[in-house]
Amino acid sequence: MLTLRQLFLANNAQTTDFPLLLEFERAEGIYMYDAEGKPYIDLISGIGVSNLGHSHPYVVNAIKEQVDKYMHLMVYGEYVQTPQVRFAEKLVSLLPDTLQSVYFTNSGAEAVEGALKLAKRFTGRSGIIACKNSYHGSTHGALSVMGNEEFKQAYRPLLPGVQFIRFNEIEDLELIDEHTACVIIETIQGEAGIRVPDVAYMQALRVKCTETGTLLILDEIQAAFGRTGKLFAFEHFGIMPDILLLAKALGGGMPVGGFIASNTIMSALKENPILGHITTFGGHPVCCAAGLAALEVLLDEKLCDSVAAKEALFRELLVHPIIKEVRGKGLMLAVELESFEVNKKIIDRCIANGVVVDWFLHCSNSMRLAPPLIINEEEIRKACGVIISCMNQN
């Protein structure tokens, strides 16, 4: 009889020839447990998803309660479904007045696709500007605005009319003009190895978009919901987007994404043609129930308030001769090392010693740290102790 790992390799589509092959049976809080019961500290939160840790009881209970009522009823946007309505209402209450209409999708990449369509439809323009080393997902439209040719070249032709600027370089903003439908940019770049822009750059970007009638799409798929110490990362920069992209932590561990705009902008999807954007499972009621519950926990427990202190502790503890830099904001950090080879060896050692870390798609020499926001001081010290010990073996 084949083992579960053998079946995984035989029957589940593989994305590399070297999957991690970690087999977990349960997860709770910041820990994941393998078949032998060995605990692993999750320092990447499933790539920015599990902000509350795993299996938070309030979220689990919300899922169970909704399952007992109903699951899928109809394609998104036709029936009045309480979880969707209440979740959208809560999100809008926390956002600027110009962000009042939520379109729920299944994932971040689908939110990107919808937002790009919306920007082109609303402005009547076709030009799109994105940033070098950006990451917005792997579907065709999202891939078109990814700023790394290595991951795109095998899938061309992609969307026409996409131009790339350097992130955090004010002079490049001159490329934005009256032909530009939108600028899509990560408020804090993720897969580039956690790059935090200057306030002056983000404010200049907002001004340039306003002057040219260009919609500003802020991708906070990784950065929102307390990850940077603010509920939304754009709060650090004193600006507002025209369209906001959310996913990952949005669903509290369940798959849901969304793009949010004003009623005026969003209404462009209603006509010429009608049904300008369609999703069957977007805003699934169980996912929305989970997302609302997770958001309530985040706010009620004031988890954003402790993020800065936890960031400071990570920075204090992660000091080693082979560490070139620790970058980031809040609990969205990158530890830069000499090379991918060095980084991968340390990542593998950390995992073997019960601490799960990872690397970045466009910055493979840096180690990703994005633990659940609930991680406490003792757990941070324990995890950093393992990382430093693994570095000492280098």
C-alpha positions as CSV (number, residue, x, y, z in Angstrom):
1,M,0.0,0.0,0.0
2,L,1.3,3.4,-0.9
3,T,2.0,5.9,1.9
4,L,0.3,9.3,2.0
5,R,3.4,11.0,0.8
6,Q,3.7,8.6,-2.2
7,L,0.1,9.2,-3.1
8,F,0.6,13.0,-2.8
9,L,3.5,12.7,-5.3
10,A,1.6,10.4,-7.6
11,N,-1.9,12.1,-7.7
12,N,-1.5,15.7,-6.6
13,A,-0.1,18.2,-9.1
14,Q,3.4,19.3,-8.2
15,T,4.7,22.8,-8.6
16,T,8.4,21.9,-8.1
17,D,10.6,18.8,-8.1
18,F,11.4,19.4,-4.5
19,P,8.2,19.9,-2.4
20,L,8.8,20.2,1.4
21,L,6.8,17.0,2.0
22,L,5.9,18.0,5.5
23,E,2.9,16.0,6.7
24,F,0.8,17.7,9.3
25,E,-2.1,16.1,11.2
26,R,-3.3,19.1,13.1
27,A,-2.5,22.7,13.9
28,E,-3.4,25.0,16.8
29,G,-2.2,28.5,17.7
30,I,1.3,29.1,16.3
31,Y,2.1,25.3,16.1
32,M,1.6,22.6,13.5
33,Y,1.9,19.0,14.5
34,D,3.2,16.1,12.3
35,A,2.1,12.5,12.3
36,E,4.4,11.7,15.2
37,G,3.1,14.6,17.2
38,K,6.2,16.7,16.7
39,P,5.4,20.5,17.0
40,Y,6.6,23.0,14.5
41,I,6.5,26.8,15.1
42,D,4.8,28.4,12.1
43,L,6.8,31.5,11.4
44,I,5.2,32.1,7.9
45,S,1.5,31.8,8.7
46,G,0.8,29.8,5.6
47,I,2.3,32.8,3.7
48,G,0.5,35.6,5.5
49,V,-2.8,33.8,6.0
50,S,-3.0,32.7,9.6
51,N,-2.8,36.0,11.4
52,L,-4.7,34.6,14.4
53,G,-2.8,31.3,14.3
54,H,-4.4,28.0,13.5
55,S,-7.8,26.8,14.5
56,H,-8.9,29.8,16.5
57,P,-12.0,28.6,18.4
58,Y,-14.1,31.7,17.6
59,V,-13.4,31.3,13.9
60,V,-14.0,27.5,14.0
61,N,-17.3,28.0,15.7
62,A,-18.4,30.6,13.2
63,I,-17.7,28.1,10.4
64,K,-19.6,25.4,12.1
65,E,-22.6,27.6,12.7
66,Q,-22.7,28.7,9.1
67,V,-22.3,25.2,7.7
68,D,-25.4,24.2,9.7
69,K,-27.4,27.0,8.0
70,Y,-26.3,26.8,4.3
71,M,-23.3,26.7,2.1
72,H,-23.3,27.6,-1.6
73,L,-26.6,29.0,-2.9
74,M,-26.0,31.0,-6.0
75,V,-23.3,32.7,-8.0
76,Y,-22.0,35.8,-6.3
77,G,-24.1,39.0,-6.3
78,E,-27.6,37.6,-6.9
79,Y,-28.9,36.5,-3.5
80,V,-28.8,38.4,-0.2
81,Q,-26.7,36.2,2.0
82,T,-26.1,37.3,5.6
83,P,-22.4,36.4,5.9
84,Q,-21.5,38.4,2.8
85,V,-23.6,41.4,3.8
86,R,-22.3,41.5,7.4
87,F,-18.7,41.0,6.4
88,A,-18.8,43.7,3.8
89,E,-20.5,46.0,6.2
90,K,-17.8,45.5,8.8
91,L,-15.0,46.0,6.3
92,V,-16.5,49.2,4.9
93,S,-16.9,50.5,8.4
94,L,-13.1,50.3,8.9
95,L,-12.2,51.9,5.6
96,P,-12.3,55.5,4.2
97,D,-15.7,56.7,3.0
98,T,-14.5,56.3,-0.7
99,L,-14.1,52.6,-0.2
100,Q,-17.7,51.5,0.2
101,S,-18.3,48.6,-2.2
102,V,-16.8,45.2,-1.7
103,Y,-16.6,42.5,-4.5
104,F,-15.7,39.2,-2.9
105,T,-13.6,36.7,-4.8
106,N,-12.1,33.3,-4.1
107,S,-8.5,34.5,-3.9
108,G,-6.0,37.3,-4.2
109,A,-5.2,36.6,-7.8
110,E,-8.9,36.8,-8.7
111,A,-9.2,40.1,-6.8
112,V,-6.3,41.4,-9.0
113,E,-8.1,40.2,-12.2
114,G,-11.3,41.9,-11.2
115,A,-9.6,45.1,-10.2
116,L,-7.6,45.3,-13.5
117,K,-10.9,44.8,-15.5
118,L,-12.7,47.4,-13.3
119,A,-9.9,50.0,-13.9
120,K,-10.0,49.6,-17.6
121,R,-13.8,49.6,-17.8
122,F,-14.2,52.7,-15.5
123,T,-11.5,54.8,-17.1
124,G,-11.9,53.7,-20.7
125,R,-8.1,53.4,-20.9
126,S,-5.9,50.4,-21.5
127,G,-2.5,51.3,-20.1
128,I,-1.4,49.6,-16.9
129,I,1.7,50.4,-14.8
130,A,3.1,48.0,-12.3
131,C,6.4,47.7,-10.4
132,K,9.6,45.7,-11.0
133,N,9.9,42.8,-8.7
134,S,6.2,42.9,-7.9
135,Y,4.0,39.9,-7.2
136,H,0.2,39.9,-7.7
137,G,-0.6,36.2,-8.4
138,S,-0.2,33.6,-11.1
139,T,-3.3,33.9,-13.3
140,H,-2.8,35.4,-16.7
141,G,-3.7,39.0,-15.8
142,A,-1.9,38.9,-12.5
143,L,1.1,37.4,-14.2
144,S,1.1,40.2,-16.7
145,V,1.7,42.7,-13.9
146,M,4.3,40.6,-12.1
147,G,7.7,42.3,-12.3
148,N,9.9,39.3,-12.8
149,E,10.4,38.1,-16.4
150,E,11.8,34.7,-15.3
151,F,8.3,33.6,-14.1
152,K,6.5,35.1,-17.1
153,Q,8.5,34.3,-20.2
154,A,7.0,30.8,-20.7
155,Y,3.5,32.1,-20.7
156,R,3.6,35.0,-23.2
157,P,1.8,36.6,-24.8
158,L,0.3,38.3,-21.8
159,L,-1.8,41.4,-21.4
160,P,-0.6,44.2,-23.7
161,G,-0.1,47.8,-22.6
162,V,1.7,47.0,-19.3
163,Q,4.7,49.1,-18.3
164,F,7.0,48.7,-15.3
165,I,8.5,51.3,-13.0
166,R,11.0,51.0,-10.2
167,F,9.5,50.7,-6.8
168,N,10.2,53.7,-4.5
169,E,11.8,55.8,-7.3
170,I,9.9,59.0,-7.6
171,E,11.3,60.0,-11.0
172,D,9.7,56.9,-12.6
173,L,6.2,58.3,-11.8
174,E,6.5,60.5,-14.8
175,L,5.5,57.4,-16.9
176,I,2.0,57.8,-15.5
177,D,-0.1,59.8,-17.9
178,E,-3.6,60.4,-19.4
179,H,-3.4,57.0,-21.1
180,T,-2.9,55.0,-17.9
181,A,-5.9,53.2,-16.6
182,C,-4.3,52.2,-13.3
183,V,-1.2,51.8,-11.3
184,I,-1.1,48.5,-9.4
185,I,1.4,48.4,-6.6
186,E,2.0,46.5,-3.4
187,T,1.8,49.0,-0.5
188,I,4.8,47.0,0.9
189,Q,6.4,44.7,-1.6
190,G,6.3,41.1,-0.4
191,E,8.0,38.6,-2.8
192,A,10.7,41.2,-3.5
193,G,11.9,40.6,0.0
194,I,9.8,43.0,2.0
195,R,10.5,46.4,0.6
196,V,9.0,49.4,2.5
197,P,8.6,52.5,0.4
198,D,9.2,56.1,1.6
199,V,6.2,58.1,2.7
200,A,7.2,60.8,0.2
201,Y,7.1,58.3,-2.7
202,M,3.7,56.9,-1.8
203,Q,2.3,60.4,-1.5
204,A,3.8,61.5,-4.8
205,L,2.3,58.4,-6.4
206,R,-1.2,59.4,-5.1
207,V,-0.8,62.9,-6.4
208,K,0.3,61.8,-9.8
209,C,-2.6,59.3,-10.1
210,T,-5.1,62.0,-9.1
211,E,-3.6,64.6,-11.6
212,T,-3.8,62.1,-14.5
213,G,-7.2,60.5,-13.7
214,T,-5.4,57.2,-13.1
215,L,-6.8,54.7,-10.6
216,L,-4.5,53.7,-7.8
217,I,-4.8,50.0,-6.9
218,L,-3.1,49.1,-3.7
219,D,-2.4,45.4,-3.3
220,E,-2.5,44.6,0.5
221,I,-3.1,40.9,0.0
222,Q,-0.1,40.2,2.2
223,A,0.2,43.4,4.2
224,A,-3.3,44.0,5.6
225,F,-5.1,43.0,8.9
226,G,-2.4,44.0,11.4
227,R,0.5,42.4,9.6
228,T,2.4,45.8,9.6
229,G,1.0,47.0,12.9
230,K,-1.8,48.9,11.3
231,L,-5.1,47.4,10.2
232,F,-4.3,48.4,6.6
233,A,-0.8,49.2,5.5
234,F,-1.7,52.3,3.6
235,E,-2.4,54.0,6.9
236,H,1.4,54.3,7.4
237,F,1.6,56.6,4.4
238,G,-1.3,59.0,4.7
239,I,-2.9,58.0,1.4
240,M,-6.0,56.2,0.2
241,P,-6.3,53.9,-2.8
242,D,-9.1,54.0,-5.4
243,I,-9.2,50.2,-5.3
244,L,-8.0,48.1,-2.4
245,L,-7.0,44.4,-2.9
246,L,-7.4,42.0,0.0
247,A,-7.0,38.2,0.5
248,K,-4.8,35.8,2.6
249,A,-5.7,36.8,6.2
250,L,-9.0,38.2,5.0
251,G,-10.6,34.7,5.4
252,G,-9.2,33.7,8.8
253,G,-7.8,30.6,7.2
254,M,-10.6,30.1,4.7
255,P,-10.2,31.0,1.0
256,V,-11.6,34.5,0.2
257,G,-10.3,37.6,-1.5
258,G,-11.8,40.9,-2.5
259,F,-11.4,44.2,-4.3
260,I,-13.0,47.3,-2.8
261,A,-13.8,50.6,-4.5
262,S,-16.4,53.4,-4.4
263,N,-19.9,52.7,-5.5
264,T,-19.3,54.9,-8.5
265,I,-16.3,53.0,-9.7
266,M,-17.7,49.6,-8.9
267,S,-20.9,50.3,-10.8
268,A,-18.9,50.2,-14.1
269,L,-19.2,46.4,-13.9
270,K,-23.1,46.5,-14.0
271,E,-23.6,47.6,-17.7
272,N,-22.1,47.6,-21.2
273,P,-22.0,44.6,-20.6
274,I,-24.0,43.5,-17.7
275,L,-22.4,41.0,-15.4
276,G,-19.0,42.6,-16.1
277,H,-17.3,40.3,-13.6
278,I,-18.7,36.9,-12.5
279,T,-17.6,34.4,-9.9
280,T,-19.4,31.3,-8.8
281,F,-17.9,30.7,-5.4
282,G,-16.6,34.2,-4.6
283,G,-17.8,35.3,-1.2
284,H,-18.7,31.8,-0.2
285,P,-20.9,32.1,2.9
286,V,-18.8,29.8,5.0
287,C,-15.6,31.8,4.1
288,C,-17.3,35.1,4.8
289,A,-18.5,33.9,8.2
290,A,-14.9,32.9,9.0
291,G,-13.5,36.2,7.8
292,L,-15.9,38.2,9.8
293,A,-15.1,36.2,12.9
294,A,-11.4,36.6,12.4
295,L,-11.7,40.3,11.9
296,E,-13.8,40.6,15.1
297,V,-11.1,38.7,17.0
298,L,-8.3,40.9,15.6
299,L,-10.2,44.1,16.7
300,D,-11.5,42.8,20.0
301,E,-8.1,41.5,21.2
302,K,-6.3,44.6,19.8
303,L,-3.7,42.4,18.2
304,C,-2.4,45.3,16.1
305,D,-1.2,47.1,19.2
306,S,1.5,44.6,20.1
307,V,3.0,44.1,16.6
308,A,5.6,46.9,16.8
309,A,7.0,45.6,20.1
310,K,7.2,42.1,18.6
311,E,9.0,43.4,15.5
312,A,11.5,45.1,17.8
313,L,12.1,41.9,19.7
314,F,12.8,40.0,16.5
315,R,15.2,42.7,15.4
316,E,17.0,42.6,18.8
317,L,17.4,38.8,18.7
318,L,18.2,38.3,15.0
319,V,21.8,39.5,15.2
320,H,24.5,37.3,13.6
321,P,27.6,37.8,11.4
322,I,26.0,36.2,8.4
323,I,22.9,38.4,8.6
324,K,23.3,41.3,6.2
325,E,20.0,43.1,7.0
326,V,16.6,42.7,8.6
327,R,14.0,44.5,6.6
328,G,10.3,45.1,6.9
329,K,7.4,46.5,8.9
330,G,5.8,44.9,11.8
331,L,5.6,41.1,11.5
332,M,6.4,41.2,7.8
333,L,10.1,40.7,7.9
334,A,13.0,39.6,5.6
335,V,16.3,38.4,6.9
336,E,18.9,38.9,4.2
337,L,21.8,36.4,3.8
338,E,24.6,36.0,1.4
339,S,23.0,33.7,-1.1
340,F,20.1,31.4,-1.8
341,E,22.3,28.4,-1.1
342,V,23.2,29.7,2.4
343,N,19.6,30.6,3.0
344,K,18.2,27.3,1.9
345,K,20.6,25.3,4.2
346,I,19.5,27.4,7.2
347,I,15.8,27.1,6.3
348,D,16.1,23.3,6.0
349,R,17.9,23.1,9.4
350,C,15.2,25.3,11.0
351,I,12.5,23.1,9.7
352,A,14.3,20.0,11.0
353,N,14.5,21.7,14.4
354,G,10.8,22.6,14.4
355,V,10.7,26.1,13.1
356,V,9.1,26.7,9.7
357,V,10.6,29.6,7.7
358,D,10.8,30.2,4.0
359,W,12.3,32.3,1.2
360,F,10.9,34.9,-1.2
361,L,10.1,34.3,-4.9
362,H,12.0,37.4,-6.1
363,C,14.6,37.6,-3.3
364,S,15.7,34.0,-2.7
365,N,18.7,35.0,-0.5
366,S,16.3,36.4,2.2
367,M,14.4,34.4,4.8
368,R,10.7,35.1,5.3
369,L,9.4,35.8,8.8
370,A,5.6,36.4,9.0
371,P,4.4,34.6,12.2
372,P,0.9,34.7,13.5
373,L,0.2,38.0,15.3
374,I,-0.7,36.0,18.4
375,I,3.0,34.9,18.9
376,N,4.2,35.9,22.3
377,E,7.6,37.0,23.7
378,E,8.6,33.5,24.9
379,E,7.7,32.0,21.6
380,I,9.7,34.7,19.7
381,R,12.7,34.0,21.8
382,K,12.4,30.3,21.3
383,A,12.1,30.6,17.5
384,C,14.9,33.1,17.2
385,G,17.1,30.8,19.3
386,V,16.6,28.0,16.8
387,I,17.3,30.3,13.8
388,I,20.6,31.6,15.4
389,S,21.6,28.1,16.3
390,C,21.1,26.9,12.8
391,M,23.1,29.9,11.5
392,N,25.9,28.9,13.9
393,Q,26.2,25.6,12.0
394,N,27.0,27.4,8.8
